[in-house]
Amino acid sequence: MGRVARAVNIADLRRIAGARLPSVVFDYLDGAAEDEATLKDNCQAFKNWIFRPRHGVELKSLDLGITVMEQRLEWPALLAPIGYSALMHPHGEVGVARAAGRAGTGAILSTISGARMEDLAATGTPVFMQIYLLAGREAGEATLARAEACGVKGLFLTVDTPVAGLRERDFRNGMNELMGRDVFAKLPYVADLLVHPGWLASYLGGARMTHLQNVVTEEGPLPLSDVAKVLSRSVVTWDDLAWIRRQWKGPIAIKGILTGDDARRACDGGAQAVVVSNHGGRQLDGVAASLDALPEVVRAVGERCEVLMDGGIRRGCDIVKALALGAHAVLIGRGYAYGLAAGGEPGVDRALAILRADLVRTMKLLGCASLVDLDESFLQRRIT
């Protein structure tokens, strides 16, 4: 844990996570689809913008507070949904939620999770729910009823996953075999697990996921081994948004938007927010970096709904750049997940502390005292 406490940036936490996890788990977290071009572009897009600071400015106070989907947060970053979090560390999503609450923000629970939404809501942290309709509308109705009953603050309907992207690292490392029921299919990958005894002990001790606790059918929670099979039968359409809007009275965000046309359609369907996202490069490789798609979406929706974004955020200065280009707030994914993998709940604490300190320092060095004052005048395109 000392290494985690001494980490000064997210790259440090990534290195620690890489040493702790077997390749199959680390590459699931770290990798993306096909050539991973979009994964790289997500990070590079932030480097294509440089700052234009205001010097000689006295900042007597710094206001980072913001309201996102009707929830007041202490800074403009929610924790994005990350599937299979319990594989990264036994603390899993409940530990992530507790860390988010201490950091003054909220957490979004992935559908691909072994944690019950009720357990996250019990932490007192603002908890949101990502939605895939994996088991059809009837099971979806039960999920929405549970979410309302336990105090989930809003839904994030993910629209960019009609099928799973081809994550070649997962294929080579045997991710499907690790998640499957066939013990013998795991044998070719056992050597990698055995050289990570700490992780293996936590996995055998109960960290492994077998069912999705928030997708319940007549037979019970959906088996994890069935996810790939049902995913292709659960394509989310705009008709589903209309149906969910009738079932759910709270805020809804549409996650996976990359064009102005789709953003306008989400607003027309009653969404309170859209998330400019390419799924961290994990779905269709070769699409626009989220930051590059952001201005088109901002122009398309105007003041009609909140525009959030994710993808490529590794430092607090990346958050500032996204906000300056029009994002209302951001979602942090790998940035905190590396911390979880490196050191569990304290690792998430450290990741969020790093990012928030970066954000504060960047705002002060820019000479910008408030998120309200942050706009594109603080940026310029890098000259290549």
Legacy VTK file of the C-alpha trace (Angstrom):
# vtk DataFile Version 3.0
C-alpha trace
ASCII
DATASET POLYDATA
POINTS 384 float
0.000 0.000 0.000
2.986 2.302 0.502
3.621 2.313 -3.246
0.043 3.447 -3.841
0.336 6.249 -1.300
3.534 7.467 -2.975
2.021 7.511 -6.469
2.148 11.015 -7.906
0.167 10.439 -11.079
-2.229 7.975 -12.684
0.612 6.430 -14.703
2.233 5.352 -11.409
-0.990 3.606 -10.370
-1.196 1.941 -13.770
2.297 0.483 -13.334
1.454 -0.841 -9.868
-1.768 -2.356 -11.171
0.104 -4.019 -14.017
2.443 -5.699 -11.549
-0.373 -6.889 -9.259
-2.844 -8.271 -11.793
-2.579 -11.262 -14.111
-2.310 -10.265 -17.765
-5.852 -11.398 -18.489
-7.311 -8.977 -15.931
-4.909 -6.076 -16.473
-5.359 -6.200 -20.242
-9.132 -6.244 -19.839
-8.798 -2.976 -17.930
-6.010 -1.454 -19.975
-6.869 -2.587 -23.499
-9.329 -1.644 -26.197
-10.710 -2.851 -29.514
-8.740 -4.056 -32.528
-5.683 -1.834 -33.202
-6.517 0.330 -30.165
-6.239 3.424 -32.351
-9.171 5.153 -30.666
-7.734 4.407 -27.214
-4.529 6.193 -28.213
-6.387 9.025 -29.942
-8.480 9.668 -26.806
-5.306 10.535 -24.893
-3.565 12.317 -27.775
-6.545 14.609 -28.315
-5.847 16.348 -25.010
-2.217 16.938 -26.007
-3.411 18.699 -29.155
-4.649 21.601 -27.023
-2.363 23.915 -25.041
-3.266 26.460 -22.370
-3.488 30.258 -22.576
-3.175 31.326 -18.920
-4.071 34.672 -17.357
-1.136 35.822 -15.225
-1.047 38.427 -12.507
-4.443 37.272 -11.232
-5.130 36.975 -7.499
-7.410 34.027 -6.750
-8.880 34.506 -3.284
-11.050 31.422 -3.664
-11.623 28.592 -6.105
-15.129 27.320 -6.887
-15.229 23.772 -8.285
-18.748 22.873 -7.160
-21.289 21.832 -9.779
-24.718 20.223 -10.122
-24.793 17.162 -12.382
-28.091 15.397 -13.077
-29.660 17.156 -10.087
-26.861 16.114 -7.695
-24.534 18.664 -6.143
-20.898 17.573 -6.443
-17.768 19.152 -5.010
-15.925 18.912 -8.332
-16.937 18.159 -11.940
-16.071 14.457 -12.231
-18.231 11.352 -11.809
-16.804 7.831 -11.629
-17.707 5.973 -14.813
-19.153 2.441 -14.874
-16.421 -0.230 -15.078
-17.469 -3.838 -15.613
-15.866 -6.724 -13.725
-14.513 -4.399 -11.027
-14.422 -7.233 -8.484
-11.813 -8.952 -10.652
-9.525 -5.992 -10.159
-9.888 -5.995 -6.371
-12.325 -7.597 -3.899
-13.398 -4.124 -2.725
-15.047 -3.773 -6.146
-17.837 -1.317 -6.802
-18.815 -0.821 -3.157
-15.292 0.338 -2.345
-15.362 2.612 -5.378
-18.637 4.163 -4.208
-17.278 4.801 -0.724
-14.176 6.456 -2.164
-16.318 8.591 -4.472
-18.365 9.802 -1.517
-15.259 10.782 0.434
-14.018 12.681 -2.620
-17.263 14.628 -2.896
-18.569 13.067 -6.068
-20.769 10.202 -7.293
-20.337 6.766 -8.859
-22.071 5.008 -11.744
-22.638 1.280 -11.242
-22.033 -0.906 -14.289
-24.664 -3.414 -15.347
-21.768 -5.909 -15.679
-21.296 -6.061 -11.938
-21.543 -8.621 -9.168
-22.419 -5.921 -6.610
-26.017 -5.157 -5.682
-27.192 -1.629 -6.312
-28.690 -1.585 -2.809
-25.233 -2.102 -1.306
-23.814 0.863 -3.196
-26.776 3.084 -2.337
-26.307 2.212 1.341
-22.900 3.942 1.319
-24.646 7.327 1.180
-22.752 8.297 -1.970
-24.784 9.605 -4.933
-25.113 6.420 -7.005
-26.224 6.242 -10.618
-26.997 3.114 -12.649
-25.770 2.191 -16.105
-28.438 0.337 -18.067
-28.206 -2.404 -20.663
-31.454 -4.242 -21.355
-29.693 -7.605 -21.244
-32.699 -9.669 -20.198
-35.475 -7.744 -21.911
-37.980 -5.164 -20.718
-39.618 -7.289 -18.060
-36.327 -7.737 -16.222
-35.579 -4.097 -16.963
-38.758 -3.018 -15.192
-37.665 -4.937 -12.093
-34.233 -3.279 -12.242
-35.775 0.191 -12.514
-38.143 -0.505 -9.619
-35.239 -1.617 -7.437
-33.245 1.452 -8.460
-36.063 3.786 -7.485
-36.658 1.980 -4.193
-33.032 2.146 -3.062
-32.443 5.757 -4.091
-30.431 5.540 -7.304
-30.093 9.128 -8.490
-30.218 8.642 -12.256
-29.732 6.304 -15.182
-27.007 6.140 -17.801
-28.438 4.348 -20.831
-25.554 3.026 -22.942
-26.326 2.999 -26.669
-23.006 2.092 -28.318
-22.880 -1.661 -27.613
-25.085 -3.616 -30.027
-22.321 -6.235 -29.877
-19.102 -6.390 -27.907
-16.085 -4.854 -29.642
-13.207 -7.125 -30.647
-10.764 -6.668 -27.775
-7.896 -8.721 -29.063
-5.959 -8.731 -25.798
-8.951 -10.417 -24.137
-9.076 -13.038 -26.863
-5.360 -13.848 -26.599
-5.363 -13.917 -22.793
-8.426 -16.121 -22.376
-10.848 -13.651 -20.796
-13.858 -15.619 -22.026
-12.412 -18.816 -20.607
-11.720 -17.177 -17.245
-15.325 -15.965 -17.065
-16.799 -19.217 -18.370
-17.967 -22.342 -16.560
-15.580 -24.853 -18.170
-12.759 -25.532 -15.708
-10.668 -27.337 -18.318
-10.843 -24.346 -20.686
-9.009 -22.295 -18.061
-5.999 -24.636 -17.908
-3.909 -22.999 -20.695
-4.035 -19.705 -18.772
-3.323 -21.007 -15.257
0.406 -20.225 -15.291
-0.243 -16.478 -15.508
-2.618 -16.692 -12.555
-0.195 -18.670 -10.397
2.539 -16.031 -10.596
0.115 -13.519 -9.052
-0.677 -15.313 -5.767
-2.130 -12.259 -4.020
-4.668 -11.695 -6.736
-5.398 -15.415 -7.024
-6.098 -15.710 -3.300
-8.636 -12.867 -3.470
-10.248 -14.387 -6.552
-10.628 -17.808 -4.984
-11.765 -16.171 -1.761
-14.881 -14.767 -3.359
-13.882 -11.877 -5.612
-14.837 -13.838 -8.705
-18.133 -12.918 -10.325
-20.647 -15.562 -11.314
-23.892 -13.607 -11.814
-25.103 -10.081 -12.534
-26.930 -9.150 -9.349
-28.866 -6.291 -10.930
-30.196 -8.229 -13.936
-32.715 -10.676 -12.512
-34.942 -12.990 -14.554
-37.470 -15.605 -13.447
-34.539 -18.008 -13.015
-32.636 -15.544 -10.834
-29.648 -13.247 -11.471
-28.281 -13.531 -15.004
-25.224 -15.837 -15.162
-22.106 -13.990 -16.210
-21.366 -16.687 -18.782
-24.579 -15.730 -20.628
-23.709 -12.043 -21.103
-22.044 -12.323 -24.523
-24.957 -14.406 -25.820
-27.682 -12.015 -24.688
-25.833 -8.800 -25.527
-26.455 -9.152 -29.257
-30.179 -9.581 -28.538
-30.416 -6.449 -26.397
-29.675 -3.622 -28.822
-30.824 -0.349 -27.271
-32.909 1.819 -29.612
-34.577 5.199 -29.330
-37.849 3.352 -28.696
-36.231 1.933 -25.560
-35.433 5.454 -24.383
-39.100 6.385 -24.752
-40.100 3.267 -22.812
-37.576 3.926 -20.018
-38.686 7.550 -19.858
-42.193 6.306 -19.093
-40.927 3.930 -16.402
-38.395 6.211 -14.724
-39.150 9.682 -13.395
-35.588 10.651 -12.488
-32.766 11.988 -14.681
-31.566 9.958 -17.661
-28.270 10.347 -19.523
-27.539 8.765 -22.900
-23.990 7.428 -22.984
-22.135 6.754 -26.227
-22.931 9.894 -28.250
-20.432 11.031 -30.907
-22.527 13.146 -33.305
-24.727 16.185 -33.058
-27.628 14.358 -34.695
-27.668 11.645 -32.028
-27.303 14.257 -29.298
-30.361 16.150 -30.557
-32.317 12.917 -30.773
-31.422 12.088 -27.160
-32.653 15.507 -26.042
-35.837 15.084 -28.075
-36.387 11.765 -26.283
-36.292 13.371 -22.857
-32.676 12.870 -21.765
-31.355 15.319 -19.186
-27.759 14.658 -20.240
-25.679 13.110 -23.002
-22.244 11.569 -22.574
-19.819 12.097 -25.429
-18.081 8.744 -25.344
-16.528 6.086 -27.550
-16.516 3.570 -24.686
-12.836 4.212 -24.035
-12.012 2.840 -27.475
-13.426 -0.543 -26.487
-16.184 -0.783 -29.104
-15.779 0.546 -32.674
-12.115 1.281 -33.306
-11.369 4.197 -35.597
-14.053 6.617 -34.416
-13.363 10.158 -33.271
-11.655 10.801 -29.974
-14.252 11.888 -27.439
-12.633 15.307 -26.972
-12.660 15.897 -30.735
-16.365 14.988 -30.932
-17.265 17.171 -27.960
-17.613 20.602 -29.677
-20.081 19.284 -32.282
-22.295 17.837 -29.574
-22.106 20.998 -27.465
-23.185 23.100 -30.446
-25.996 20.680 -31.283
-27.698 20.667 -27.878
-27.022 24.200 -26.656
-28.692 24.629 -23.282
-31.171 21.789 -23.778
-29.264 19.251 -21.674
-25.998 18.708 -19.876
-23.076 17.481 -21.967
-20.695 15.124 -20.188
-17.715 13.333 -21.716
-15.292 10.517 -21.026
-12.257 8.971 -22.689
-8.540 9.646 -22.276
-8.660 11.574 -18.993
-5.470 10.792 -17.089
-4.715 14.140 -15.417
-6.635 16.974 -13.843
-5.518 19.273 -16.655
-7.443 16.983 -19.038
-10.599 17.718 -17.057
-9.943 21.445 -17.434
-9.520 21.114 -21.201
-12.772 19.182 -21.542
-14.664 21.799 -19.531
-13.108 24.634 -21.531
-14.367 22.981 -24.725
-17.901 22.914 -23.400
-18.319 19.801 -21.244
-20.474 20.325 -18.174
-18.544 17.601 -16.323
-16.531 14.472 -17.091
-16.621 10.777 -16.298
-13.390 9.192 -15.075
-12.921 5.517 -15.957
-9.479 3.966 -16.200
-8.105 6.827 -14.091
-9.728 5.485 -10.928
-9.803 1.819 -12.004
-6.005 1.702 -12.042
-6.143 2.855 -8.437
-8.665 0.156 -7.553
-6.492 -2.509 -9.182
-3.342 -1.195 -7.514
-4.634 -0.900 -3.962
-8.381 -1.387 -3.590
-10.451 1.333 -1.981
-7.386 3.296 -0.733
-6.067 3.150 -4.296
-9.255 4.812 -5.561
-8.856 7.441 -2.818
-5.338 8.107 -4.072
-6.380 8.296 -7.722
-9.121 10.811 -6.993
-6.848 12.857 -4.742
-4.275 13.039 -7.553
-6.838 14.129 -10.127
-8.465 16.707 -7.902
-5.111 18.193 -6.854
-4.161 18.392 -10.538
-7.449 20.149 -11.279
-7.003 22.708 -8.501
-3.397 23.424 -9.446
-4.253 23.817 -13.133
-7.104 26.228 -12.427
-4.848 28.347 -10.220
-2.024 28.391 -12.757
-4.524 29.373 -15.461
-5.769 32.267 -13.372
-9.347 30.985 -13.492
-11.302 31.104 -10.238
-14.500 29.326 -11.238
-15.822 26.678 -13.594
-18.329 29.268 -14.803
-15.459 31.387 -16.154
-13.722 28.517 -17.926
-14.120 28.610 -21.706
-12.217 28.049 -24.932
-10.365 31.353 -24.572
-8.074 29.506 -22.148
-7.010 27.095 -24.927
-5.413 27.108 -28.341
-4.658 24.358 -30.831
-1.085 23.107 -30.733
0.854 24.137 -33.839
2.329 21.033 -35.462
LINES 1 385
384 0 1 2 3 4 5 6 7 8 9 10 11 12 13 14 15 16 17 18 19 20 21 22 23 24 25 26 27 28 29 30 31 32 33 34 35 36 37 38 39 40 41 42 43 44 45 46 47 48 49 50 51 52 53 54 55 56 57 58 59 60 61 62 63 64 65 66 67 68 69 70 71 72 73 74 75 76 77 78 79 80 81 82 83 84 85 86 87 88 89 90 91 92 93 94 95 96 97 98 99 100 101 102 103 104 105 106 107 108 109 110 111 112 113 114 115 116 117 118 119 120 121 122 123 124 125 126 127 128 129 130 131 132 133 134 135 136 137 138 139 140 141 142 143 144 145 146 147 148 149 150 151 152 153 154 155 156 157 158 159 160 161 162 163 164 165 166 167 168 169 170 171 172 173 174 175 176 177 178 179 180 181 182 183 184 185 186 187 188 189 190 191 192 193 194 195 196 197 198 199 200 201 202 203 204 205 206 207 208 209 210 211 212 213 214 215 216 217 218 219 220 221 222 223 224 225 226 227 228 229 230 231 232 233 234 235 236 237 238 239 240 241 242 243 244 245 246 247 248 249 250 251 252 253 254 255 256 257 258 259 260 261 262 263 264 265 266 267 268 269 270 271 272 273 274 275 276 277 278 279 280 281 282 283 284 285 286 287 288 289 290 291 292 293 294 295 296 297 298 299 300 301 302 303 304 305 306 307 308 309 310 311 312 313 314 315 316 317 318 319 320 321 322 323 324 325 326 327 328 329 330 331 332 333 334 335 336 337 338 339 340 341 342 343 344 345 346 347 348 349 350 351 352 353 354 355 356 357 358 359 360 361 362 363 364 365 366 367 368 369 370 371 372 373 374 375 376 377 378 379 380 381 382 383
